[in-house]
Amino acid sequence: MSEYPSQFRPEELQQWQESVAEADRYNILCHCRDCDREWVASTREVCQCGSTKVEHIACWQFPDD
């Protein structure tokens, strides 16, 4: 048994873990071609500077080192 008891029932924990995995799959690196700002979002976004010239790259394409 774990030193820290889970706040979730096993099926709730599995559902939570699956939702985290889903979010990881769909995180998107956004790079503004106008102001060079970079950020990670879960959807395609425009930049805070107002530019719509934003490159969107799925984070799963980057290796975990």
C-alpha positions in Angstrom: 0.0 0.0 0.0 1.2 3.5 -0.8 2.5 5.8 1.9 0.0 8.4 0.7 -3.5 7.1 0.2 -5.1 8.0 -3.1 -7.9 10.5 -3.1 -9.4 8.6 -6.1 -11.0 5.3 -6.5 -9.0 3.1 -8.9 -11.4 3.8 -11.8 -11.3 7.6 -11.1 -7.5 7.5 -10.9 -7.3 5.7 -14.3 -9.7 8.3 -15.8 -7.6 11.1 -14.5 -4.4 9.5 -15.8 -5.9 9.1 -19.2 -7.0 12.7 -19.3 -3.5 13.9 -18.4 -2.1 11.6 -21.2 -4.7 13.1 -23.6 -3.6 16.6 -22.7 0.0 15.7 -23.2 -0.8 14.4 -26.7 -2.5 17.6 -27.8 -0.2 20.3 -26.3 0.8 22.6 -29.1 4.0 24.7 -29.2 3.0 28.1 -30.6 5.6 30.4 -32.2 4.6 34.0 -33.3 6.4 34.9 -36.5 5.9 38.6 -35.8 7.1 39.1 -32.2 9.0 35.7 -31.8 7.0 34.8 -28.7 6.7 31.1 -27.9 4.2 29.3 -25.6 2.4 26.0 -25.2 -1.4 25.8 -25.5 -3.9 23.0 -25.9 -5.6 24.7 -28.9 -4.4 26.8 -31.8 -4.3 30.4 -30.6 -3.4 33.9 -31.9 -0.5 35.7 -30.2 -0.9 38.2 -27.3 0.5 40.8 -29.7 -2.6 40.2 -31.9 -0.8 38.5 -34.7 -2.4 35.6 -36.5 1.0 34.6 -38.0 1.5 31.8 -35.5 3.3 28.5 -36.2 1.7 25.6 -34.4 3.7 22.4 -33.7 2.4 19.4 -31.8 4.7 18.9 -28.7 4.7 15.1 -29.2 7.0 15.7 -32.2 9.8 16.7 -29.8 11.8 14.0 -28.1 12.0 13.7 -24.3 15.6 13.9 -23.4 
